[in-house]
Amino acid sequence: MAKKKNEKTKAIEETLWQSCDKLRGSVDPAEYKHVVLGLIFLKFASDKFDERREELIAEGKEKYVEMRDFYNMKNVFFLEEISRWSYISKNAKQNDLALKIDTALHAIEKDNPALQGALPDNYFSRLGLDRTKLASLVDKINEINTLEDESQDIIGRVYEYFLRKFAIKEGKGKGEFYTPKTIVNLMAELIEPYKGIIYDPACGSGGMFVQSIKFIESHQGNKKEVSIYGQESSPTTYKLAKMNLAIRGISADLGKKHADTFHDDQHKDLKADFIMANPPFNQKDWRGANELQDNPRWRGYDIPPKSNANYGWILNMVSKLSENGVAGFILANGALSGGGEEYKIRRKLIENNLVEAIIIIPRDTFYTTDISVTLWILNRNKKQRTITINDKVKIYRNREKETLFIDLRRWGSEYEKKYIELTPGDIKKIAENYHNWQQKDWETTYKDVPEYCQSVHFDKIAENNFSLVPSKYIQFVDGDSGIDFDTEMKRIQGDFKELLQEEKQSQEQLINAFKTLGYEL
């Protein structure tokens, strides 16, 4: 039975994507994610409102059905009649459909303070969408029963599907708002954010928070025992994050506004128990070294390098960690061995016993770059200690002079023809191996494995000039870097094939444009 539901959900996701793709021509692809996700949010909010309204009527409380407090008390957004999906759907054939949608979203935000600054403002009217295409999209979304099976999280799955597809569609250098779910799942399984404050300094669309809550729920934890803080500089992505979290009923403090983390920190005094982040790779325009020289975030370290913000992000996160705080974040591989100021900071991080693990992620895992990237785990307290998680006692050994290196470049499964993802089975094995290494009886449960993992002492890292490149420490049986030539050539072949197809389409469009004007090429 569950399998049928999953198949049905997938069909809904794909149908919606096809409907969305029909907007091409009437609106730029970089914009239409906001069109679709805004409508999905409106449908979901309305379904929750209708469900709560029926509950009140069933309880004999008809006189309260138009009172906001009786919805807010159940974490349901109150909707005026003009904001309800039934009203939008009924008027989908009207010429002022876009205005009606804008009015509905404005009214929801006005009536629900938690959504302040989250919803598109006069967005649909400004785009000048083709009314028939917009009405067709409304009809498709009308087919979704967002509350059919809460255990399946249908609306959440649709939302994630769209974020992923948009990230793929927008290509390299764009789509930074989305981190592949399997990478976030791996991060959560490693740092185990069960209880305390969770922080993301570059939160994008909020995916780290969504998966953290799912991790807690899947391990029988209590999501009420965590507090969520984040920050995002892009105004449109900031809105996406607020909508994404509102859809899941997740309460979070994303700051009073969208803002640059380095130059307008929204959580200056925050100390986090867990940090999960995927900051922009090799960001060059951050102006940190010139404008933030006396910033307290760099205290105890040399000023971050002028070249890019990688180590600026690292030190920002280090400054936010509580005394037992753990951080997991993604960076480009270049940060593992840079010289100059980067070398000095990296050396101090290692000397201060902060670097817990360095994990190379498979190529083609991210939609926005095809370079290999690294998952860093930093830990404020690598000393021996005993903690209780969900009534289970864990005894951690002292790991102050050790770092675990893991290479996952040969892991994962192919999907979407050109991308790689870690399977649930992969993630379980990696997390189990990592936690075995951390714990008291590690000598009987963990072992170094060639081409996969190696526990390395501080002295060995010092001998290698404080480089954190895993291939310097992990043994490779055949002496190579672990990259399969045939796999790489097929990837390059696929990229060139796609480029040639795009070039052919561009040529055809140009020829047709001249032909329309009466000129043959």
N, C-alpha and C positions, 0 to 999 in steps of 0.2 A: 504493500500500500504506500509506504513512504517513497518507494522508487517512483511510482506514478506521479506523486506530488512534485518530486524533484524535476521530472521530465516536463510537467506542466509549467512549473516556474521558469525553467529554461526557455520554453517556447514563448512565454510572455516577455521575457527579457529580450529575446531575439526579435520578436515582432515589434517591440517598442523601438529597438535600435533601427530597424528598417524604416519605421515611420519617421523617426528622427532624421535619418539620412535623407529623407525626401525634402527636408527643409533646405537642403543644399541648393544654392542659387538665389534663395530669397533671404538668406542670412549667412554670414561667414561661419564656417565650422567651429572656429575658436569661440564663438558666441553661443551656438545652439545648445551647448550643455546646460547653460543657465535657463534656457527655455524649458527643456525637458525636466530638469531636476526641480525647477520651481513648480511645475505642474504636478510632478510626483509628490512633492511635499504637500501641496494643496489638497490632493486627493487623500493622502494618508491622514492629515490633520482632520479632514472632514469625516472620514470613516470613524476615527476615534471619537469625534464629537457625537456622531449619530449613535454610536454604541453606548456612550455615557447617557445620552438623552433617553434612550430606550430603557436603560437601567433605572433612571429616575421615575419614568412613567410606571414601570413595573413595581416600583416601591411605593406607588401612590403619591408621588411628589411632583405632580404635573405643574403646580404653581411655581416650581423652582427651575423649570427647564430653560428659562431665559436669563438665569442668574449666573454670572461669571464664577463666583466663588464655589459653586457646586461642581464645576468642571475642574478648576484649578486644584481643588483639594485631592483630586485623583490624578494629578499631573496630566490633565487633558486641556488642550488649548480651547478657549471659548471662541465661537465663530458667530458673527452676526449673519443674518439670512443671506446678505449679498456675498458672503465669503464661503458659503457652503457649496460643495461640489455639485449638489443637485441643481443649484441655481446656475452655475457655470455651464453644466451639461445641457440644461434646458435651453440656454441662450447661445449655444455653440454656433448656430447658423446666423446669428445677428452680425451685422457689419462692425459693431463696436465690441466684438468679443475681446480684443486685446485690452481695451479700456476696462472692461468688466473684470478681467483677470488682475490687472494692476490694482484696481479698486479693492478687490478681495484680499490681495496680499497686504496692501496698506492697512486695511481694517484689522487683519489678524495681528499685525505687528503692533498697532496702536492699542489693541485690547489685551495684549500679552507681553508684559515687560521683559520676560525672559528672551523674547525674540527681537529685542531692540537692536537695530543695525544688521539683522540677519537676512532679511528678505529683499528681493529685487525692488528697486524704487522706480516706478513709472517705466519699467524696463520693456515690457511687451509693446507698449504704444510707441516708444522711441524707435524700436527696430523696424517698424513698418512691415510686419510679416504678411505674407499672403494669407487672407482669412480662411480660404478653403483648406490650405495645408495645416493651419493652426487648428481648425475645427476637426480635421481628420486625426490629428494627434490627441486632441481631447477625447474623441470617441474611442481611441485605442486604450488610453489610460483609464477610461470609464469601465473597461472590461476587467480591470484588476480589482479583486477583493483583497485589500491589503491586510485584512484581519482573518483571513480564511484559516490560517494555522500559524499561531504566534511562535510555535516551536521552530517553524521553518524560516521565520523572519523574512517573509516574501518581499516586503518593501525595502528592507535593508539589503537584500541580495540584488534587487533591481538597481538600487542606488550604487552599490559597489561595482556591479557589472558595467554601469554607465561610466563611472569614474575611470575604470580600467580601460574601457573602449576609447574614451576621449583621450586618455593619456597616450594610447597607441596611435590614435588618429593624428594627434597634434605633433608627434614625432620628437626628434632630438632637440634639446634646448627648450622644450616646452613641456607642459604636463607635469610640472614639478609638484602639483597639488596631490599626487597620488603615489604612495609607496606600495609595491606588490604585497598582497595580503600574506603570502607565505613567508616573506622576509620579516614582516611584523610579528607573525606567529612564532617564528624562530626566536626573535628577540625576546618576546614575552616568556617563552618557555625557559630561556636562559637566565633572565634576571628576576623572574617570578614576582611581579608586582601585585602581591596579595593585599597589602595593607599599608596605608600611609599616603603621602603626597606624590603624585605622578606629574611630571613636567615635560613639555616639549617646546623648545625655543623656536622651532620652525615648523609649526604644526600642520601646515597645508590644509587639507580638507578634514583633518581630525581622525584619520585612519588609525593612528597609534592608540588613541583613546578608545575607539570602538573595539579594537582587538584586545586591548588590556581588559576591558570589561568582560568580553567574551571568554578570555582566559580565566578570569576570576570565577565566572559562572560555571565554566566547564570543569573546574576543580573544586566545586562545592564551596566556594568562598562567598563573601558578602560584599557586594559592590558599594554598600553604604559605608564601608570602612576605608574607602579611598576618596581622596580629593584631587581634582584634576585642574591643572593650570597650563595654559599654552599661550603662544603668541604667533601672529602671522602678519607679514608686511603687505601682502597683496590684498587690496580691498575686495576683489571678487572672490578670491580664495577664502578670505576671512568669512564672507557670507556663506560660502559652501560649507565651511566647518561648522558654523552655527546651525545651519539646516541639518547637516548630517547628524550632529549630536542631538538635536531636538527630535529628529525622527526616532532615535533610539531611547529617548527619555533620559539622556545622560546630562547631568548638570556639570557645567565647567565654567571656569573663569578664564576667558581668552583676552582679558584686558579690556579697558574701556573703549578701545578702538584698534583698528589695524595699525601696526607700527613696526619700525625696524628694531630688532632685538638689541643691536649694538648701540644705536643712537637714541632710542626711546624705550628703555627697558620697562615693561609694564608690571614686572614682579621683582623689584629691586631687592627686597629683603627676603625673598623666598629661599627656603632650604628644602630640597626635595629628597625623598627616600628613593625614588626611581626616576630616571630620565630616559626617555626613548625619543630618538630624533633621526631625521634624514635631512640634514641641512643642505643647501645648494652646494654642488661640487665645485671646487676651485674658484669660488666667487672672487672676482678681481676688483669690483667697484665698491668695496665695503668701507673704504676710507678710515680703517681702524688705526693703522700705525701713525697716521698724521694727526687725526682729530681726537683720538682716545688715549693719548700717551699716559695720562695719570689715572686711568680708570682702575678702580679697586679690583676689577676682575683679573687683572694681570699680576696682582700682588704675589711676590715670591717667584715670579717667572720673568724672563726677558720680554720686551715688547713683542707682540705677534708680528710676523713677517709682513713686508709690504706686498709681496707677490700675490697672495690670495688669503681668503678668510679661514682656511681649514683649521689652523691652530687657534684662531680667534674663537671659533665655535667650540673647540675642545676646552679652552680655558674658561669660556663662559659657562660651560656645563660643570667643570670642576668647581668653579666658584659657587655653584648652586647646590652642590651635594651636601646632604646632612652627614653627620659623623659616621653613620653606617650606610650611606647612600651608594647606589649602584647605577651606572649609566651604560646604556647600549645605544650606539649610533653608527650611522653609515658614512664613510668617507671614500674618496677616490684613493687608489693605491699609492699615488705619489706621496701622500702624507706619511707613508711608512718609512721613508728613507731620505727625505729632503735635507739639505744642508743649511748653513747659516743660522738664522734665528730659530728655524724649525728644529734643527739638530739640538740646539741648546734647550729648547722647551721639551722636546721628546726625551732627552737625557734626564731632565729633572723629573718628568712624569714617571720614568722607570726607577730612578733613584728614590723617589718618594713612595714607591711600592703601590702605585695606582693602577698599573696595567695588568688586568686579570687575564684577558684573552684577546687574541687577534685571529679573526676568522675570514678567510678569503671566500667570497661569494661567487657562485658560478657566473660565467659570462652570459650575456643576453638575458639576465634576470629582470633588469629594469627596462622600461619602455622608452625612457628618455636618453639613454646612453648605452653604447655597446661595449664600453670599457669594463674591465674587471674592477670590482669595488670590495671594500673591506668592512666588516662589522667589528667594531671595537667594543670591548667590555672594560670599563673602569670601575674600581671598587675602593671606596674609602677605608674599608676595614677588612684586610685580608688575614687578620690574626685569628688564632684559634678561638672559637666561641660556639655556644650552643643556642639555637633558636627553635621556636615552635611554630610550625606553619600548618594551619588546619588540623590541629591536634596531633601532628606528627613531629617528633623531635629529630632535629638534624644537628649533627656535631661536625662543624667545619674545622679542618686542620689549619695550621699556620702556613700560608702560601706567600708570605711577604717577599721572598726572594725568588719567586717562580712566576712564569707566564706560560699559559697554554696556547700553542699555535695549532690552528686547524685549517686544512686546505680542502675546500668543497668543490673545486673546479670540475671534478669528474662526477659530481652528484647531480641529482635532479632529473626531471623528465621533460620532454619537449611538448609544447602546446602552441596553438596559433601559428604553427609551421616554423616560426623563427625564434620563439622565446623558450626559456627554461624556467621551471618552477620546482621547488623542493616539495616532495610529497609529504603527507602527514607521517608516513612511516620514516622518511628521512629525518624529519624534525624530531621525532621521538628518539631515534637512535643518537642523533647529535646531542640532544639535551641530556640524555641519560649518561653519555660518555663524559660530558662536561661536568655534570653534578657528581659523578663518581670521582673525578679528579679532585674536586673541591673537598671531599669529605674524609673523615678520620681513617676509614679503612681502605683508602684509595689504592694501596699497594696490592690488594687482592681483587679489586673491582675495575681498576683502570690499567691500561698498558699503552705504550707508544706504538703507533702503527705506521709503517712506511707509507708515504704518499697520502697520509691522512692527518695524523696528529703527533705532536711531540711536546712534552713538558720540558721547559728550558729554564735553567738557573740563571740568575742575574750575571754571574761571572761570564757565562757563555755569550750573553747579549753584549756585555761590555767589550769582550774580545772582538765582536763584530761591529764595533764603533756605534753601538746603540741603535742599530738597524732593527726594524720590526718586520722585515720581509720574511714571511714564513718559509720560503724555499731555502733560506740560509740555515734553517734548523731542522726542517722535516726531511727525512731521508727519502730520496727517490731511487727506486731499484735500478732503473735504466739510465739514471743520471740526467734525465731531461727535466723540463719544467712542469711536466704533467699535462701539457697541451697536446691534444691529438691533431695531427696535421690534416687528416681527411675531414674531421669535423670542422676545423677552421676554414678549409677551402670551400666546403659546402656552404658555410655561413656567408663567406665573401661572394660566392657564386649567387646565392639568393639575394644579397644586397644589390649586386650589379644587375640582376634580372629585373628587380623592382625599379631601379633607376632608369633602365632602358624603357620599361613599360610607361613610366611617368613621362619620359621625354617624348615618346611616340604620341601619347595623349595630348601633350602640349603642342606638338607640331600639328596634329589634326585640328585642335581648337583654333590655332592661328590661321590655318588654311581656310577653315569655315568662316572665320571672322572677316577675312578679306573677300571671300566669295559672297558673303551677305552684302558687302558694300559694292559688289559688282566687279570685283577684280580677282582674276584667277592667278594663283601662284604656280 
